[in-house]
């Protein structure tokens, strides 16, 4: 593709991939920081919390941030789903779980493919909506209607099925 301004041609796919990765990293850092500021880094006893996020048809939902926020507002925990949809919450360290209590839950779409239009669309001045990995309803604590209670138990499994 020859640029009309005479500047060297660049590969837009290369730049967009780095931008997608950087945005994903920033989202994870912000979510982890929010958990710490909300008291997630409190030193309280934690219990393993894990599960799987799937669509109604059973297909796994990958690259989605699962965020648990304590109803009492004191602590929280966060995880990102793997390719098979599985997750394990962390509040202070890797997969360390969450303190016991009741939590509101939301899923934040972190799928790189859902964040940006294709480069050729951007250069042509076109904007088109990209599908989200999870419906918008699940991305807000108030509209997700998901609540779970973490017990003082060796296992707390919470599987999440997202619909339309």
Residue frames as qw, qx, qy, qz and C-alpha x, y, z in Angstrom:
[[0.000, 0.892, 0.452, 0.000, 0.00, 0.00, 0.00],
 [0.436, 0.281, 0.005, 0.855, 1.57, 3.31, -1.10],
 [0.195, -0.702, -0.453, 0.514, 1.03, 6.25, 1.24],
 [0.336, 0.836, 0.286, 0.327, 0.07, 9.56, -0.41],
 [0.258, -0.959, 0.110, 0.042, 2.25, 11.59, 1.99],
 [0.558, 0.666, -0.463, 0.175, 5.45, 9.87, 0.84],
 [0.427, -0.595, 0.609, -0.305, 6.28, 8.43, 4.27],
 [0.172, 0.243, -0.950, -0.096, 7.51, 4.83, 4.47],
 [0.741, -0.219, -0.398, -0.494, 4.83, 2.18, 4.47],
 [0.195, -0.331, 0.805, -0.451, 4.30, 0.32, 7.76],
 [0.376, -0.193, -0.888, -0.183, 2.54, -2.90, 8.51],
 [0.449, -0.443, 0.082, -0.771, -0.65, -1.90, 10.38],
 [0.873, -0.257, -0.390, -0.140, -1.12, -5.45, 11.68],
 [0.626, 0.094, -0.496, 0.595, 2.20, -5.25, 13.57],
 [0.020, -0.290, 0.279, -0.915, 1.29, -2.01, 15.32],
 [0.663, -0.340, -0.162, -0.647, -2.26, -3.10, 16.13],
 [0.832, -0.160, -0.524, 0.087, -1.09, -6.36, 17.71],
 [0.422, 0.081, -0.487, 0.761, 1.22, -4.48, 20.07],
 [0.287, -0.296, 0.091, -0.907, -1.57, -2.04, 20.90],
 [0.785, -0.289, -0.377, -0.398, -3.95, -4.92, 21.65],
 [0.743, -0.099, -0.546, 0.374, -1.42, -6.61, 23.93],
 [0.191, 0.181, -0.354, 0.897, -0.62, -3.34, 25.73],
 [0.497, -0.340, -0.083, -0.795, -4.32, -2.64, 26.29],
 [0.835, -0.254, -0.472, -0.126, -4.86, -6.12, 27.71],
 [0.587, -0.005, -0.511, 0.628, -1.92, -5.70, 30.11],
 [0.074, -0.263, 0.194, -0.942, -3.21, -2.30, 31.23],
 [0.677, -0.354, -0.277, -0.583, -6.68, -3.77, 31.90],
 [0.813, -0.208, -0.515, 0.174, -5.20, -6.51, 34.07],
 [0.389, 0.095, -0.410, 0.820, -3.05, -4.04, 36.01],
 [0.304, -0.325, 0.023, -0.895, -6.01, -1.73, 36.61],
 [0.787, -0.337, -0.378, -0.353, -8.20, -4.63, 37.78],
 [0.739, -0.122, -0.509, 0.424, -5.47, -5.90, 40.12],
 [0.174, 0.198, -0.289, 0.920, -4.86, -2.39, 41.48],
 [0.513, -0.388, -0.152, -0.750, -8.59, -1.94, 42.09],
 [0.829, -0.293, -0.476, -0.029, -8.64, -5.20, 44.04],
 [0.566, -0.019, -0.446, 0.693, -5.69, -4.08, 46.19],
 [0.060, -0.266, 0.124, -0.954, -7.17, -0.63, 46.80],
 [0.669, -0.371, -0.259, -0.589, -10.45, -2.26, 47.78],
 [0.572, -0.535, 0.512, -0.352, -8.62, -4.23, 50.45],
 [0.953, 0.197, -0.204, -0.103, -7.77, -7.36, 48.50],
 [0.583, 0.399, -0.535, 0.464, -4.20, -7.13, 49.74],
 [0.499, -0.693, 0.092, -0.512, -5.33, -7.36, 53.35],
 [0.117, 0.402, -0.848, 0.326, -3.47, -10.41, 54.67],
 [0.736, -0.119, 0.341, -0.572, -6.74, -12.12, 55.66],
 [0.495, -0.072, 0.863, 0.076, -7.08, -15.89, 55.34],
 [0.504, 0.401, -0.355, -0.677, -7.91, -16.88, 51.79],
 [0.686, 0.067, 0.714, -0.122, -9.57, -19.94, 50.35],
 [0.210, -0.077, 0.739, 0.636, -9.23, -21.37, 46.82],
 [0.518, 0.588, 0.335, -0.523, -11.82, -20.06, 44.37],
 [0.100, -0.244, 0.748, 0.608, -11.97, -21.45, 40.87],
 [0.609, 0.468, 0.528, -0.362, -14.41, -22.36, 38.15],
 [0.362, 0.114, 0.676, 0.632, -15.12, -22.19, 34.47],
 [0.333, 0.541, 0.110, -0.764, -16.82, -19.57, 32.28],
 [0.285, 0.148, 0.847, 0.424, -18.79, -21.00, 29.37],
 [0.366, 0.020, -0.278, -0.888, -21.43, -19.90, 26.90],
 [0.736, 0.014, 0.323, -0.594, -24.92, -21.38, 27.07],
 [0.874, 0.341, -0.268, -0.217, -23.91, -23.93, 24.40],
 [0.920, -0.336, 0.103, 0.176, -21.01, -25.16, 26.57],
 [0.659, 0.546, -0.101, 0.508, -18.22, -23.44, 24.62],
 [0.578, -0.465, -0.246, 0.624, -15.47, -22.00, 26.90],
 [0.137, 0.970, 0.088, 0.179, -15.03, -18.24, 27.15],
 [0.763, -0.073, -0.092, 0.635, -11.31, -17.36, 27.04],
 [0.346, 0.175, -0.029, 0.921, -9.50, -14.13, 27.94],
 [0.339, -0.736, -0.313, -0.495, -12.22, -12.74, 30.18],
 [0.120, 0.300, -0.596, 0.735, -11.38, -11.04, 33.47],
 [0.562, -0.547, -0.610, -0.119, -13.43, -12.48, 36.35],
 [0.091, 0.384, -0.389, 0.832, -13.71, -9.91, 39.14],
 [0.507, -0.559, -0.651, 0.077, -15.12, -10.63, 42.60],
 [0.015, 0.460, -0.239, 0.855, -15.89, -7.53, 44.74],
 [0.203, -0.263, -0.828, 0.452, -16.90, -8.06, 48.36],
 [0.183, -0.739, -0.543, -0.354, -20.41, -6.86, 49.12],
 [0.480, -0.780, -0.232, 0.327, -19.04, -5.24, 52.29],
 [0.338, 0.922, -0.080, 0.170, -16.55, -3.36, 50.08],
 [0.536, -0.752, 0.369, 0.101, -13.52, -4.49, 52.05],
 [0.396, -0.403, 0.745, 0.354, -11.75, -6.90, 49.69],
 [0.758, 0.527, -0.028, -0.384, -11.81, -8.44, 46.25],
 [0.581, -0.261, 0.701, 0.320, -10.09, -10.87, 43.91],
 [0.541, 0.666, -0.191, -0.477, -9.50, -11.19, 40.18],
 [0.623, -0.128, 0.719, 0.279, -8.56, -13.78, 37.53],
 [0.434, 0.489, -0.395, -0.646, -8.38, -14.17, 33.77],
 [0.911, 0.127, 0.334, -0.205, -9.92, -17.17, 32.08],
 [0.335, -0.371, 0.750, 0.433, -7.63, -19.52, 30.19],
 [0.286, 0.181, -0.665, -0.666, -8.32, -20.94, 26.73],
 [0.278, -0.246, -0.923, -0.094, -10.53, -23.66, 28.26],
 [0.375, -0.656, -0.296, -0.584, -12.57, -21.04, 30.19],
 [0.715, -0.455, -0.449, 0.283, -11.12, -22.01, 33.57],
 [0.052, 0.768, -0.217, 0.600, -10.04, -19.46, 36.17],
 [0.668, -0.380, -0.495, 0.406, -8.51, -19.35, 39.66],
 [0.121, -0.956, -0.122, -0.239, -8.91, -16.16, 41.70],
 [0.610, 0.052, -0.306, 0.729, -6.01, -14.15, 43.08],
 [0.228, -0.942, -0.236, -0.074, -6.14, -11.40, 45.66],
 [0.358, -0.853, 0.322, 0.203, -2.52, -11.06, 46.84],
 [0.244, -0.470, 0.775, 0.345, -0.62, -13.61, 44.77],
 [0.400, 0.201, -0.714, -0.538, -1.00, -16.11, 42.01],
 [0.643, -0.207, -0.661, -0.326, -4.14, -18.23, 42.44],
 [0.142, 0.116, -0.739, 0.648, -4.21, -17.57, 46.21],
 [0.193, -0.538, -0.820, -0.011, -8.01, -17.36, 46.35],
 [0.170, -0.579, -0.097, -0.792, -10.19, -14.91, 48.26],
 [0.110, -0.104, 0.696, -0.702, -11.21, -14.21, 51.86],
 [0.012, -0.441, -0.897, 0.010, -14.51, -15.75, 52.95],
 [0.160, 0.449, 0.275, -0.835, -17.61, -13.65, 52.38],
 [0.522, 0.644, 0.556, -0.058, -20.25, -12.64, 49.86],
 [0.262, -0.324, 0.407, 0.813, -19.18, -11.19, 46.53],
 [0.588, 0.704, 0.153, -0.367, -20.73, -9.45, 43.56],
 [0.611, -0.135, 0.613, 0.483, -19.21, -10.72, 40.33],
 [0.512, 0.772, -0.011, -0.376, -18.65, -9.29, 36.88],
 [0.782, 0.089, 0.435, 0.437, -16.86, -10.42, 33.73],
 [0.093, 0.825, -0.180, -0.527, -14.77, -7.91, 31.82],
 [0.848, 0.494, 0.162, 0.097, -14.29, -8.62, 28.15],
 [0.326, -0.748, 0.435, 0.382, -10.53, -8.71, 27.66],
 [0.784, 0.279, 0.489, 0.262, -10.55, -10.50, 24.33],
 [0.264, -0.425, 0.327, 0.802, -8.02, -8.66, 22.15],
 [0.162, 0.243, 0.740, 0.606, -10.07, -9.35, 19.06],
 [0.056, -0.759, -0.646, -0.056, -13.09, -7.51, 20.46],
 [0.312, -0.671, -0.175, 0.649, -11.31, -4.24, 21.19],
 [0.043, -0.540, 0.326, 0.775, -10.42, -2.83, 17.81],
 [0.738, 0.601, 0.094, -0.294, -11.61, -2.58, 14.26],
 [0.851, 0.159, 0.264, 0.424, -9.48, -4.08, 11.54],
 [0.355, -0.466, 0.173, 0.792, -6.60, -1.78, 10.50],
 [0.178, 0.215, 0.605, 0.745, -7.89, -1.46, 6.94],
 [0.149, -0.773, -0.597, -0.155, -11.23, -0.24, 8.34],
 [0.380, -0.730, -0.157, 0.546, -9.45, 2.30, 10.53],
 [0.315, -0.230, 0.381, 0.838, -7.46, 3.67, 7.57],
 [0.023, 0.411, 0.671, 0.617, -10.63, 3.90, 5.50],
 [0.205, -0.180, 0.203, -0.940, -12.35, 5.85, 8.28],
 [0.664, -0.284, -0.530, -0.445, -14.89, 3.10, 8.94],
 [0.243, -0.288, 0.727, -0.574, -16.05, 2.09, 12.40],
 [0.709, -0.161, -0.541, -0.423, -17.90, -1.13, 13.00],
 [0.665, -0.519, 0.346, -0.410, -18.99, -2.73, 16.21],
 [0.385, 0.325, -0.861, 0.061, -16.96, -5.72, 17.30],
 [0.782, -0.402, -0.406, -0.249, -18.58, -8.56, 19.18],
 [0.298, -0.658, 0.546, -0.425, -17.75, -8.77, 22.87],
 [0.302, 0.174, -0.932, 0.101, -16.53, -12.02, 24.43],
 [0.088, -0.419, -0.834, 0.347, -19.36, -11.69, 26.96],
 [0.025, -0.761, -0.491, -0.424, -22.60, -9.68, 26.69],
 [0.061, 0.541, -0.204, 0.813, -22.50, -6.18, 28.21],
 [0.693, -0.574, -0.180, -0.397, -24.92, -7.28, 30.93],
 [0.903, -0.284, -0.210, 0.245, -22.17, -9.32, 32.62],
 [0.562, 0.348, -0.173, 0.730, -19.59, -6.50, 32.54],
 [0.183, -0.541, 0.179, -0.801, -21.23, -4.45, 35.31],
 [0.066, -0.001, -0.871, 0.487, -21.72, -5.51, 38.93],
 [0.414, 0.199, 0.374, -0.806, -25.24, -4.05, 39.01],
 [0.709, 0.319, -0.198, -0.598, -26.51, -5.72, 35.85],
 [0.340, 0.310, -0.884, -0.077, -24.68, -9.06, 36.03],
 [0.782, -0.339, 0.012, -0.522, -26.88, -10.22, 38.93],
 [0.816, 0.097, -0.537, 0.188, -24.11, -12.67, 39.88],
 [0.357, -0.707, 0.432, -0.432, -23.34, -13.16, 43.56],
 [0.818, 0.035, -0.563, 0.114, -21.30, -15.92, 45.18],
 [0.559, -0.759, 0.243, -0.228, -20.30, -16.70, 48.75],
 [0.527, 0.456, -0.672, 0.251, -16.75, -17.87, 49.41],
 [0.836, -0.514, -0.095, -0.169, -16.75, -20.38, 52.26],
 [0.237, -0.694, 0.672, -0.103, -13.94, -21.29, 54.66],
 [0.940, 0.097, 0.312, -0.099, -13.48, -24.50, 52.69],
 [0.539, -0.336, 0.579, 0.510, -10.67, -26.19, 50.75],
 [0.220, 0.191, 0.679, 0.674, -12.61, -25.65, 47.49],
 [0.308, 0.616, 0.348, -0.636, -15.01, -22.97, 46.29],
 [0.286, 0.103, 0.726, 0.617, -16.10, -23.77, 42.73],
 [0.339, 0.650, 0.315, -0.603, -18.23, -21.25, 40.85],
 [0.367, 0.185, 0.695, 0.590, -18.98, -22.10, 37.23],
 [0.227, 0.565, 0.140, -0.781, -20.47, -19.24, 35.24],
 [0.411, 0.385, 0.732, 0.383, -22.67, -19.65, 32.18],
 [0.077, 0.427, -0.023, -0.901, -23.16, -16.53, 30.07],
 [0.439, 0.561, 0.698, 0.070, -26.19, -16.16, 27.87],
 [0.289, 0.521, 0.356, 0.720, -27.34, -13.42, 25.53]]
